[in-house]
Amino acid sequence: MTIVNTIFRDDCEVAIVGAGPYGLSLGAHFKSAGIETRIFGRPMSFWREHMPKGMKLRSPWAATHIVDPDNLLTLDAFSAAENLGRPDPLPLEDFVRYGAWFQKTALPDLDARKVMHVQPAANEFWLTLEDGATVRARRVVVAMGLANQEFRPAVFDGLPAELVSHAADHADLGKFAKQRVAVIGRGQSATESAAILNEAGAQVEIICRGSVHWLGAETSGHAHRRDIYWRMHKVLATKSGVGPFPLNWVNEQPDLIHRIPRKARLWLNKRSLRAGAAGWVRDRLPGVAIDAGRTIRSASLHDGRIMLELDNGSCVFDHVLLATGYRIDVARFGILAPALLAAITTDEGSPVLGPGYESSVPGLHFVGSSAVRSYGPLLRFVWGAGYAARSMTKFLYANRHKGVYAWPSPAGEAPARQPETASNVS
């Protein structure tokens, strides 16, 4: 019988909040660099709980790897281990399984507890977990993706959730089978949600203010032009495929984008992230009406259903699904103490970030979608996780010995500490 003393420490150099692709990639890089790190959250929870079954990833296979520092835990490696083949586009369920495999392999000590509150203290942060335990960290990285960031048009305010919901509210759209559903939006989420609803037996109509922009869609009857298009696409495309040529090449360099003037950066983001849908979704929409160029003037209850007053008349639906995207507001993450929120410099809700994705609060960092306004559109996609992880690891390693690593408590009661324990292992 071997006795192993395991000391459970509440203190760490870096705490990562979120265990999606960005949190997992960051955790793998930090640990490889010897940076004492703890990562919190249920692995791939947003993808599993807030994206509908039947969805497929728009990102190309080559840009869907959750990057580790040695490039060993690629999607190709997972595919080989699980006999997955190479489905293109990749089903959501397979990507979630890949994320779980990555976590178990690279970060087996991940802490699945949710972080409920982050509070500042002198030279540190206190993190309160869902079971009431408290962890102290010198730095905190918020990698919560799009959690709680759904955009809901004001015209739908006050309407019951059972009749009007956001696409992020559902992991299964099958519940709307045989119902008449209006999908509001014209991007990937809107068109693919409409396809899934249609395949589930719902009567679906897409309502949007402009035409659907089909990405990679071919024009029938022009085979020679299609051939030229795909040859040019192969030559000019980047691995991530983010943005039109030549902006796609600029988008591959977030650190470069971070240095350009704000106005130019916002133009680049808008041009690269405009609403669009993958051309392969189109074939999944037989019988789905697309009412483009519409303005929704009002939405109201009508005999237990929802009436939409459009600029060309009114119509009634059993349910309205808002595929209206997301708008970042760090306050809506719901974990940052008021003192932190007051100290974070923001630009229309997004944190203004300096080198190393650090906010105006020293030691508080944001990656993923929260970093798009400062670092460009690549941070909105899975492929950006590897770039952010490499860049931030270099920053943290270069700055890890700067400042005083003291753990004084602010006024009030000191945080609860987990006691040291021992476990017997055969």
The 8 nearest C-alpha neighbors of each residue, nearest first, counted from 0:
[[1, 425, 2, 424, 423, 3, 422, 4],
 [2, 0, 425, 424, 3, 423, 4, 422],
 [1, 3, 423, 424, 4, 0, 422, 425],
 [4, 2, 423, 5, 422, 1, 424, 421],
 [5, 3, 421, 422, 6, 2, 420, 423],
 [4, 6, 421, 3, 7, 420, 422, 419],
 [7, 5, 419, 420, 8, 4, 421, 418],
 [6, 8, 419, 5, 9, 420, 417, 418],
 [9, 7, 10, 6, 417, 419, 11, 418],
 [8, 10, 134, 135, 416, 7, 417, 11],
 [11, 9, 135, 8, 136, 134, 12, 137],
 [12, 10, 136, 13, 35, 36, 135, 137],
 [11, 13, 137, 35, 136, 36, 138, 34],
 [14, 12, 138, 36, 11, 136, 139, 137],
 [13, 15, 139, 37, 36, 38, 136, 140],
 [14, 16, 38, 140, 139, 39, 17, 141],
 [17, 15, 141, 39, 142, 140, 38, 14],
 [16, 18, 143, 142, 40, 22, 39, 19],
 [19, 17, 22, 42, 40, 23, 43, 41],
 [18, 20, 43, 22, 21, 42, 17, 23],
 [21, 19, 23, 22, 65, 24, 381, 384],
 [22, 20, 384, 24, 23, 19, 25, 142],
 [21, 23, 18, 25, 19, 17, 142, 24],
 [24, 22, 26, 20, 21, 25, 18, 19],
 [23, 25, 21, 27, 26, 22, 66, 67],
 [26, 24, 388, 22, 28, 23, 27, 21],
 [25, 27, 23, 29, 24, 28, 22, 30],
 [26, 28, 24, 30, 25, 29, 67, 105],
 [29, 27, 31, 25, 68, 26, 30, 67],
 [30, 28, 32, 34, 26, 31, 27, 392],
 [31, 29, 33, 32, 34, 27, 28, 26],
 [30, 32, 28, 29, 33, 27, 68, 34],
 [33, 31, 29, 30, 34, 28, 392, 396],
 [34, 32, 30, 31, 35, 29, 36, 396],
 [33, 35, 29, 30, 32, 36, 12, 13],
 [36, 34, 12, 11, 33, 13, 30, 37],
 [37, 35, 13, 14, 34, 11, 12, 30],
 [36, 38, 14, 15, 13, 39, 11, 109],
 [37, 39, 15, 109, 14, 110, 16, 26],
 [40, 38, 110, 16, 111, 17, 112, 15],
 [41, 39, 111, 113, 17, 18, 112, 42],
 [40, 42, 111, 44, 18, 43, 112, 39],
 [41, 43, 18, 44, 19, 40, 99, 98],
 [44, 42, 19, 46, 45, 18, 47, 95],
 [43, 45, 47, 42, 41, 46, 48, 19],
 [46, 44, 49, 48, 47, 43, 146, 50],
 [45, 47, 43, 44, 50, 49, 48, 95],
 [46, 48, 44, 45, 49, 43, 50, 95],
 [49, 47, 170, 45, 44, 46, 50, 169],
 [50, 48, 167, 170, 45, 169, 168, 46],
 [49, 51, 170, 46, 167, 48, 169, 47],
 [52, 50, 170, 171, 169, 54, 53, 172],
 [51, 53, 171, 54, 170, 50, 91, 92],
 [52, 54, 51, 195, 55, 90, 91, 92],
 [53, 55, 91, 52, 51, 90, 191, 56],
 [56, 54, 90, 91, 89, 88, 57, 53],
 [55, 57, 89, 58, 88, 90, 91, 54],
 [56, 58, 59, 55, 277, 88, 187, 89],
 [57, 59, 56, 62, 63, 60, 239, 240],
 [60, 58, 62, 61, 57, 63, 88, 239],
 [59, 61, 63, 62, 58, 87, 89, 88],
 [60, 62, 59, 63, 238, 64, 239, 58],
 [63, 61, 239, 382, 60, 59, 64, 238],
 [64, 62, 60, 61, 381, 382, 58, 59],
 [63, 65, 74, 73, 66, 62, 382, 61],
 [66, 64, 20, 24, 63, 73, 67, 385],
 [65, 67, 385, 64, 24, 70, 68, 73],
 [66, 68, 70, 69, 24, 27, 28, 72],
 [69, 67, 28, 70, 66, 27, 31, 389],
 [68, 70, 71, 67, 72, 66, 28, 31],
 [71, 69, 67, 68, 72, 66, 73, 65],
 [70, 72, 69, 73, 67, 76, 68, 66],
 [73, 71, 70, 76, 67, 101, 74, 77],
 [74, 72, 76, 75, 64, 71, 70, 77],
 [73, 75, 77, 64, 76, 78, 72, 97],
 [74, 76, 78, 73, 77, 79, 72, 85],
 [77, 75, 73, 79, 78, 74, 72, 80],
 [78, 76, 80, 74, 79, 75, 81, 97],
 [77, 79, 83, 75, 81, 76, 80, 82],
 [78, 80, 76, 82, 77, 81, 75, 83],
 [79, 81, 77, 78, 82, 76, 83, 75],
 [80, 82, 78, 83, 79, 77, 84, 76],
 [83, 81, 79, 78, 84, 80, 77, 85],
 [84, 82, 78, 81, 85, 79, 86, 77],
 [85, 83, 82, 78, 86, 79, 81, 75],
 [84, 86, 87, 83, 78, 89, 60, 75],
 [87, 85, 89, 88, 84, 90, 83, 60],
 [88, 86, 89, 85, 60, 59, 90, 56],
 [87, 89, 86, 55, 56, 90, 57, 59],
 [88, 90, 87, 86, 55, 56, 91, 93],
 [91, 89, 55, 93, 92, 54, 56, 88],
 [90, 92, 94, 55, 93, 54, 95, 56],
 [91, 93, 95, 94, 90, 96, 52, 47],
 [94, 92, 96, 95, 91, 90, 97, 89],
 [93, 95, 97, 91, 96, 92, 98, 90],
 [94, 96, 98, 92, 97, 93, 43, 91],
 [97, 95, 93, 99, 94, 98, 100, 92],
 [96, 98, 94, 100, 95, 99, 93, 101],
 [97, 99, 101, 95, 96, 100, 102, 94],
 [98, 100, 96, 102, 101, 97, 103, 42],
 [101, 99, 97, 103, 98, 102, 104, 96],
 [100, 102, 98, 104, 99, 103, 105, 97],
 [103, 101, 106, 99, 105, 104, 100, 98],
 [102, 104, 107, 100, 101, 106, 105, 99],
 [103, 105, 101, 102, 106, 100, 107, 72],
 [104, 106, 102, 101, 103, 27, 107, 67],
 [107, 105, 102, 108, 109, 103, 104, 27],
 [106, 108, 103, 109, 104, 105, 102, 110],
 [109, 107, 106, 110, 103, 37, 38, 105],
 [108, 110, 38, 107, 106, 111, 39, 37],
 [111, 109, 39, 112, 38, 108, 40, 37],
 [112, 110, 40, 41, 39, 109, 113, 42],
 [111, 113, 40, 110, 39, 129, 128, 114],
 [114, 112, 40, 129, 128, 115, 39, 111],
 [113, 115, 128, 116, 127, 129, 126, 112],
 [114, 116, 334, 128, 127, 129, 113, 117],
 [117, 115, 334, 127, 126, 114, 335, 118],
 [118, 116, 126, 335, 125, 334, 336, 127],
 [117, 119, 125, 336, 124, 126, 116, 120],
 [120, 118, 124, 125, 123, 339, 117, 121],
 [121, 119, 123, 124, 409, 122, 408, 118],
 [120, 122, 123, 407, 409, 119, 408, 406],
 [123, 121, 120, 405, 137, 404, 406, 403],
 [124, 122, 137, 120, 121, 136, 119, 138],
 [125, 123, 119, 136, 120, 118, 135, 137],
 [124, 126, 135, 118, 134, 117, 119, 133],
 [125, 127, 117, 134, 133, 116, 135, 128],
 [126, 128, 133, 116, 115, 132, 114, 131],
 [129, 127, 114, 131, 132, 115, 130, 113],
 [128, 130, 113, 131, 115, 114, 112, 127],
 [129, 131, 128, 132, 112, 127, 113, 133],
 [130, 132, 128, 129, 127, 133, 415, 115],
 [133, 131, 128, 130, 127, 415, 134, 416],
 [134, 132, 127, 126, 415, 414, 128, 131],
 [135, 133, 9, 126, 125, 10, 127, 136],
 [134, 136, 125, 10, 124, 9, 126, 11],
 [137, 135, 11, 124, 138, 12, 123, 10],
 [136, 138, 123, 12, 13, 124, 122, 11],
 [139, 137, 362, 13, 136, 363, 12, 14],
 [138, 140, 14, 363, 13, 15, 364, 362],
 [141, 139, 364, 15, 365, 363, 16, 142],
 [140, 142, 365, 16, 143, 364, 15, 139],
 [143, 141, 17, 366, 22, 16, 144, 140],
 [144, 142, 17, 141, 146, 145, 16, 19],
 [143, 145, 368, 367, 142, 146, 369, 19],
 [146, 144, 148, 147, 143, 368, 325, 149],
 [145, 147, 148, 144, 143, 332, 45, 149],
 [148, 146, 149, 332, 331, 145, 333, 325],
 [147, 149, 145, 325, 146, 327, 326, 150],
 [150, 148, 325, 147, 324, 151, 326, 167],
 [149, 151, 325, 324, 326, 323, 148, 152],
 [150, 152, 153, 149, 323, 321, 155, 165],
 [153, 151, 154, 155, 150, 156, 323, 321],
 [152, 154, 156, 155, 151, 157, 150, 297],
 [153, 155, 152, 156, 297, 298, 296, 295],
 [156, 154, 153, 158, 152, 298, 157, 151],
 [157, 155, 153, 158, 154, 152, 151, 159],
 [156, 158, 155, 159, 154, 160, 153, 299],
 [157, 159, 156, 155, 163, 160, 162, 299],
 [160, 158, 161, 162, 163, 157, 164, 156],
 [161, 159, 163, 162, 164, 158, 165, 157],
 [160, 162, 159, 163, 164, 318, 158, 319],
 [163, 161, 318, 160, 159, 319, 164, 317],
 [164, 162, 319, 160, 318, 161, 320, 159],
 [165, 163, 320, 160, 321, 168, 319, 166],
 [166, 164, 321, 167, 168, 320, 322, 163],
 [165, 167, 322, 168, 321, 169, 320, 164],
 [168, 166, 49, 165, 169, 50, 149, 170],
 [169, 167, 166, 165, 49, 164, 170, 50],
 [170, 168, 49, 171, 167, 51, 166, 50],
 [169, 171, 51, 50, 49, 48, 52, 172],
 [172, 170, 51, 169, 52, 173, 174, 50],
 [173, 171, 174, 175, 196, 51, 169, 170],
 [172, 174, 175, 171, 176, 199, 196, 195],
 [173, 175, 172, 176, 171, 199, 178, 177],
 [176, 174, 173, 178, 172, 201, 177, 196],
 [175, 177, 201, 200, 199, 178, 173, 174],
 [178, 176, 201, 200, 175, 202, 179, 199],
 [179, 177, 201, 175, 176, 317, 180, 202],
 [178, 180, 202, 317, 316, 203, 201, 318],
 [181, 179, 318, 203, 319, 316, 317, 178],
 [182, 180, 319, 204, 205, 203, 320, 183],
 [181, 183, 205, 320, 319, 321, 206, 204],
 [182, 184, 321, 206, 322, 207, 205, 320],
 [185, 183, 207, 322, 189, 323, 186, 206],
 [184, 186, 211, 189, 207, 190, 274, 275],
 [187, 185, 275, 274, 276, 189, 188, 184],
 [186, 188, 276, 190, 189, 191, 275, 277],
 [187, 189, 191, 186, 190, 322, 192, 166],
 [190, 188, 322, 184, 192, 186, 185, 187],
 [189, 191, 193, 187, 192, 188, 194, 186],
 [190, 192, 194, 193, 188, 189, 187, 195],
 [193, 191, 195, 189, 194, 190, 188, 196],
 [192, 194, 190, 196, 191, 195, 197, 189],
 [195, 193, 191, 197, 284, 192, 283, 196],
 [196, 194, 198, 192, 197, 193, 199, 191],
 [197, 195, 199, 193, 201, 198, 194, 192],
 [196, 198, 194, 201, 200, 199, 195, 193],
 [197, 199, 195, 200, 196, 194, 201, 283],
 [200, 198, 196, 197, 176, 173, 201, 195],
 [199, 201, 176, 197, 198, 177, 196, 202],
 [202, 200, 176, 177, 178, 197, 196, 199],
 [201, 203, 179, 178, 180, 197, 177, 200],
 [204, 202, 180, 287, 201, 181, 179, 197],
 [203, 205, 288, 181, 287, 289, 182, 206],
 [204, 206, 289, 182, 181, 290, 183, 288],
 [207, 205, 290, 183, 291, 182, 289, 184],
 [208, 206, 291, 184, 209, 185, 293, 183],
 [207, 209, 292, 293, 291, 294, 206, 210],
 [210, 208, 292, 291, 207, 211, 293, 185],
 [209, 211, 291, 212, 292, 208, 207, 185],
 [210, 212, 185, 213, 275, 209, 186, 276],
 [213, 211, 275, 276, 210, 214, 274, 186],
 [214, 212, 276, 278, 216, 277, 275, 211],
 [215, 213, 277, 278, 216, 276, 275, 212],
 [216, 214, 278, 213, 217, 277, 279, 229],
 [215, 217, 278, 214, 213, 218, 277, 279],
 [218, 216, 219, 225, 215, 278, 221, 222],
 [219, 217, 221, 220, 216, 225, 222, 224],
 [218, 220, 221, 217, 222, 225, 216, 224],
 [219, 221, 222, 218, 223, 224, 217, 225],
 [222, 220, 224, 223, 219, 218, 225, 217],
 [221, 223, 225, 224, 220, 226, 219, 218],
 [224, 222, 226, 225, 221, 227, 228, 220],
 [223, 225, 227, 221, 226, 222, 228, 218],
 [226, 224, 228, 222, 223, 227, 229, 221],
 [225, 227, 223, 224, 229, 228, 222, 230],
 [228, 226, 224, 230, 225, 229, 231, 223],
 [227, 229, 225, 231, 226, 230, 232, 224],
 [230, 228, 232, 226, 231, 227, 233, 225],
 [229, 231, 227, 233, 232, 228, 226, 234],
 [232, 230, 234, 228, 229, 233, 235, 227],
 [233, 231, 229, 235, 230, 236, 234, 228],
 [232, 234, 230, 231, 236, 235, 229, 237],
 [233, 235, 231, 232, 236, 230, 229, 237],
 [234, 236, 232, 233, 231, 237, 244, 245],
 [237, 235, 232, 233, 234, 240, 238, 244],
 [236, 238, 240, 239, 247, 248, 235, 241],
 [237, 239, 240, 62, 61, 236, 59, 241],
 [240, 238, 62, 241, 237, 382, 59, 58],
 [239, 241, 237, 238, 236, 242, 247, 59],
 [242, 240, 239, 247, 377, 271, 250, 243],
 [241, 243, 271, 247, 246, 240, 244, 272],
 [244, 242, 247, 246, 245, 271, 241, 240],
 [245, 243, 246, 247, 242, 235, 248, 236],
 [244, 246, 247, 248, 243, 249, 235, 242],
 [247, 245, 244, 249, 248, 243, 242, 250],
 [246, 248, 242, 250, 244, 245, 241, 249],
 [249, 247, 246, 250, 251, 245, 237, 244],
 [250, 248, 246, 251, 247, 252, 245, 256],
 [249, 251, 247, 252, 248, 377, 246, 253],
 [250, 252, 249, 248, 253, 377, 247, 239],
 [253, 251, 250, 255, 254, 249, 256, 248],
 [254, 252, 374, 256, 255, 375, 257, 251],
 [255, 253, 257, 256, 252, 374, 258, 390],
 [254, 256, 253, 257, 252, 258, 259, 249],
 [255, 257, 253, 258, 259, 254, 374, 375],
 [258, 256, 374, 254, 255, 373, 259, 253],
 [257, 259, 256, 255, 260, 254, 374, 261],
 [258, 260, 256, 257, 264, 261, 263, 255],
 [261, 259, 263, 262, 264, 258, 257, 256],
 [260, 262, 264, 263, 265, 259, 373, 257],
 [263, 261, 265, 264, 260, 266, 259, 267],
 [262, 264, 266, 260, 261, 265, 267, 259],
 [265, 263, 261, 267, 266, 262, 268, 260],
 [264, 266, 268, 262, 267, 263, 269, 261],
 [267, 265, 263, 269, 264, 268, 270, 262],
 [268, 266, 264, 270, 265, 269, 271, 263],
 [269, 267, 265, 271, 266, 270, 376, 272],
 [270, 268, 266, 272, 267, 271, 273, 265],
 [269, 271, 267, 268, 272, 273, 266, 242],
 [272, 270, 242, 268, 269, 273, 267, 243],
 [273, 271, 269, 270, 268, 274, 376, 242],
 [272, 274, 270, 269, 271, 275, 268, 186],
 [275, 273, 186, 272, 185, 212, 276, 187],
 [274, 276, 186, 212, 213, 187, 214, 273],
 [275, 277, 187, 213, 186, 214, 212, 278],
 [278, 276, 214, 279, 213, 280, 57, 215],
 [277, 279, 216, 213, 214, 215, 280, 281],
 [278, 280, 281, 277, 282, 216, 283, 215],
 [281, 279, 283, 278, 282, 277, 191, 190],
 [280, 282, 283, 279, 284, 278, 277, 190],
 [281, 283, 280, 284, 279, 285, 278, 194],
 [282, 284, 280, 281, 194, 285, 279, 198],
 [283, 285, 287, 194, 282, 281, 286, 197],
 [286, 284, 287, 283, 282, 197, 281, 194],
 [285, 287, 284, 288, 197, 203, 202, 204],
 [288, 286, 284, 203, 285, 204, 289, 197],
 [289, 287, 204, 205, 290, 286, 203, 284],
 [290, 288, 205, 291, 204, 206, 287, 207],
 [289, 291, 206, 205, 288, 207, 293, 292],
 [292, 290, 207, 209, 210, 293, 208, 289],
 [291, 293, 208, 209, 207, 210, 290, 294],
 [292, 294, 208, 291, 207, 310, 295, 309],
 [293, 295, 310, 309, 208, 296, 292, 207],
 [296, 294, 309, 297, 308, 293, 310, 307],
 [295, 297, 308, 309, 294, 310, 298, 154],
 [298, 296, 308, 295, 154, 307, 299, 309],
 [299, 297, 307, 306, 155, 154, 308, 305],
 [298, 300, 306, 305, 301, 297, 307, 158],
 [301, 299, 305, 304, 306, 303, 302, 298],
 [300, 302, 304, 303, 305, 306, 299, 315],
 [303, 301, 304, 300, 305, 306, 315, 299],
 [304, 302, 301, 300, 305, 317, 162, 306],
 [303, 305, 301, 317, 302, 300, 316, 306],
 [306, 304, 300, 316, 315, 301, 299, 317],
 [307, 305, 315, 299, 298, 314, 301, 300],
 [308, 306, 298, 314, 313, 297, 309, 315],
 [307, 309, 313, 297, 296, 295, 312, 298],
 [310, 308, 295, 312, 311, 296, 313, 294],
 [309, 311, 294, 312, 293, 295, 296, 308],
 [312, 310, 309, 313, 293, 308, 294, 295],
 [313, 311, 309, 310, 308, 314, 307, 295],
 [314, 312, 308, 307, 309, 306, 315, 311],
 [313, 315, 307, 306, 308, 316, 312, 309],
 [314, 316, 306, 305, 307, 304, 313, 317],
 [317, 315, 305, 179, 318, 180, 304, 306],
 [316, 318, 304, 179, 178, 180, 305, 162],
 [319, 317, 162, 180, 316, 163, 181, 320],
 [318, 320, 163, 181, 180, 182, 162, 321],
 [321, 319, 182, 164, 165, 163, 181, 166],
 [322, 320, 165, 183, 323, 166, 164, 182],
 [323, 321, 189, 184, 166, 183, 324, 188],
 [322, 324, 321, 184, 150, 183, 151, 325],
 [325, 323, 150, 322, 149, 326, 188, 184],
 [324, 326, 149, 150, 148, 327, 323, 145],
 [327, 325, 148, 150, 149, 328, 324, 348],
 [326, 328, 349, 148, 348, 369, 329, 325],
 [327, 329, 348, 330, 331, 349, 326, 148],
 [328, 330, 331, 332, 348, 349, 327, 350],
 [329, 331, 328, 332, 333, 340, 335, 348],
 [332, 330, 333, 329, 328, 147, 148, 327],
 [333, 331, 330, 329, 334, 147, 146, 335],
 [332, 334, 331, 330, 335, 115, 116, 329],
 [335, 333, 116, 115, 332, 117, 336, 114],
 [336, 334, 117, 116, 333, 339, 340, 337],
 [335, 337, 339, 118, 338, 117, 340, 334],
 [338, 336, 340, 339, 341, 335, 118, 342],
 [337, 339, 341, 336, 340, 342, 119, 118],
 [340, 338, 342, 336, 341, 337, 335, 343],
 [339, 341, 337, 343, 342, 338, 335, 336],
 [340, 342, 338, 339, 343, 337, 344, 336],
 [341, 343, 339, 340, 360, 344, 338, 359],
 [344, 342, 340, 359, 341, 360, 345, 339],
 [343, 345, 351, 359, 350, 342, 346, 358],
 [346, 344, 350, 349, 351, 348, 343, 347],
 [345, 347, 349, 348, 351, 350, 344, 372],
 [348, 346, 349, 345, 328, 327, 350, 326],
 [347, 349, 328, 346, 345, 327, 329, 350],
 [348, 350, 345, 346, 327, 328, 347, 369],
 [351, 349, 345, 352, 344, 346, 358, 348],
 [350, 352, 345, 344, 358, 373, 346, 349],
 [353, 351, 358, 356, 357, 373, 350, 354],
 [352, 354, 357, 356, 358, 355, 351, 359],
 [355, 353, 356, 357, 352, 394, 391, 254],
 [354, 356, 391, 357, 394, 353, 390, 395],
 [357, 355, 352, 364, 354, 353, 365, 358],
 [358, 356, 364, 353, 352, 355, 363, 354],
 [357, 359, 352, 360, 364, 363, 351, 353],
 [358, 360, 343, 344, 361, 357, 352, 342],
 [359, 361, 358, 363, 343, 362, 342, 357],
 [362, 360, 363, 359, 358, 357, 138, 364],
 [361, 363, 138, 360, 139, 364, 357, 137],
 [364, 362, 139, 360, 361, 358, 357, 138],
 [365, 363, 357, 140, 356, 358, 141, 139],
 [364, 366, 141, 140, 356, 369, 370, 142],
 [367, 365, 370, 142, 369, 141, 368, 356],
 [366, 368, 378, 369, 370, 144, 379, 142],
 [367, 369, 379, 370, 371, 144, 378, 366],
 [368, 370, 367, 371, 366, 349, 365, 327],
 [369, 371, 366, 368, 373, 367, 372, 374],
 [372, 370, 375, 374, 368, 376, 373, 378],
 [371, 373, 370, 374, 375, 349, 265, 369],
 [374, 372, 371, 370, 257, 352, 375, 351],
 [375, 373, 257, 253, 371, 370, 256, 372],
 [374, 376, 371, 253, 377, 372, 268, 256],
 [375, 377, 378, 371, 379, 268, 250, 272],
 [376, 378, 383, 379, 380, 375, 250, 241],
 [379, 377, 383, 367, 376, 371, 380, 368],
 [378, 380, 368, 377, 376, 367, 371, 383],
 [381, 379, 378, 382, 383, 377, 384, 367],
 [380, 382, 383, 384, 63, 20, 65, 62],
 [383, 381, 62, 384, 380, 63, 385, 239],
 [382, 384, 378, 377, 386, 381, 385, 380],
 [385, 383, 21, 387, 382, 386, 381, 388],
 [386, 384, 66, 388, 387, 383, 382, 389],
 [385, 387, 383, 389, 388, 384, 390, 382],
 [388, 386, 390, 384, 385, 389, 391, 383],
 [389, 387, 25, 385, 391, 386, 390, 392],
 [390, 388, 392, 386, 387, 391, 385, 393],
 [391, 389, 387, 393, 388, 392, 386, 394],
 [390, 392, 394, 355, 388, 393, 389, 387],
 [393, 391, 395, 389, 394, 390, 388, 29],
 [392, 394, 396, 391, 390, 395, 397, 389],
 [395, 393, 391, 397, 355, 392, 396, 398],
 [396, 394, 398, 392, 397, 399, 393, 391],
 [395, 397, 393, 399, 398, 394, 392, 34],
 [398, 396, 394, 395, 399, 393, 400, 392],
 [399, 397, 395, 401, 396, 400, 394, 402],
 [398, 400, 396, 395, 401, 397, 402, 394],
 [401, 399, 398, 402, 397, 403, 396, 404],
 [400, 402, 398, 399, 403, 397, 404, 395],
 [403, 401, 400, 404, 122, 399, 398, 405],
 [402, 404, 405, 401, 122, 400, 406, 137],
 [405, 403, 402, 122, 406, 137, 123, 400],
 [406, 404, 403, 407, 122, 123, 121, 137],
 [405, 407, 408, 404, 123, 122, 121, 135],
 [408, 406, 405, 121, 409, 120, 122, 123],
 [407, 409, 413, 406, 120, 410, 121, 411],
 [410, 408, 120, 411, 407, 121, 413, 412],
 [411, 409, 408, 412, 413, 120, 407, 121],
 [412, 410, 409, 413, 408, 414, 120, 407],
 [411, 413, 414, 410, 408, 409, 415, 407],
 [412, 414, 408, 411, 415, 409, 410, 416],
 [415, 413, 133, 416, 412, 125, 134, 408],
 [414, 416, 133, 132, 413, 417, 134, 131],
 [417, 415, 418, 414, 133, 9, 132, 134],
 [416, 418, 9, 419, 415, 7, 8, 132],
 [419, 417, 420, 416, 7, 8, 6, 9],
 [418, 420, 6, 7, 417, 421, 8, 5],
 [421, 419, 6, 418, 5, 422, 7, 4],
 [420, 422, 4, 5, 3, 423, 419, 6],
 [421, 423, 3, 4, 424, 5, 420, 2],
 [424, 422, 2, 3, 425, 421, 1, 4],
 [423, 425, 1, 2, 422, 3, 0, 4],
 [424, 0, 1, 423, 2, 3, 422, 4]]
